[in-house]
């Protein structure tokens, strides 16, 4: 997905060489904020999944993780 979209290509460019990406006209600050929001959203989803898995295990089997 990252190599196919504009967002992904900009992410690779910022990660590879931030100064060169800035010279190419990429708004570094804007994309860094977007990347952090995206990572935070994925972390929240992963955390909810772990919590729900633990709740299912406790209620169904009575075991704690």
C-alpha positions in Angstrom: 0.0 0.0 0.0 2.8 2.4 0.8 4.5 2.1 -2.5 1.2 2.7 -4.4 -0.1 5.9 -2.8 1.0 9.5 -2.6 1.0 9.3 1.2 3.2 6.2 1.1 5.7 7.6 -1.3 5.9 10.8 0.8 6.4 8.7 3.9 9.3 6.8 2.3 10.8 10.1 1.1 10.6 11.7 4.6 12.0 8.5 6.2 14.8 8.2 3.7 16.1 11.8 3.6 14.0 14.5 5.3 16.0 17.4 3.9 15.7 16.1 0.3 12.0 15.6 0.7 11.7 19.2 1.9 13.6 20.4 -1.1 11.2 18.4 -3.4 8.3 20.3 -1.9 6.8 17.9 0.6 5.2 19.5 3.6 7.2 17.6 6.2 5.3 18.8 9.3 1.9 18.0 7.8 2.9 14.4 6.8 4.7 13.8 10.1 1.4 14.6 11.9 -0.5 12.4 9.6 1.9 9.5 10.1 1.7 9.9 13.9 -2.1 9.9 13.8 -2.1 6.8 11.6 0.4 5.0 13.9 -1.6 6.0 17.0 -4.8 4.7 15.4 -3.2 1.4 14.6 -1.9 1.1 18.1 -5.3 1.8 19.6 -6.9 -0.9 17.4 -4.2 -3.4 18.4 -4.8 -2.5 22.1 -8.5 -3.0 21.8 -8.0 -6.3 20.1 -5.7 -7.5 22.9 -8.2 -6.3 25.5 -11.1 -8.0 23.9 -9.2 -11.2 23.5 -8.4 -11.2 27.2 -12.0 -10.5 28.1 -13.2 -13.4 26.0 -10.6 -15.7 27.5 -11.5 -14.7 31.0 -15.3 -15.0 30.5 -15.3 -18.1 28.5 -12.5 -20.2 30.0 -11.7 -18.4 33.3 -8.0 -18.1 32.5 -6.0 -14.9 32.9 -3.3 -14.0 30.4 
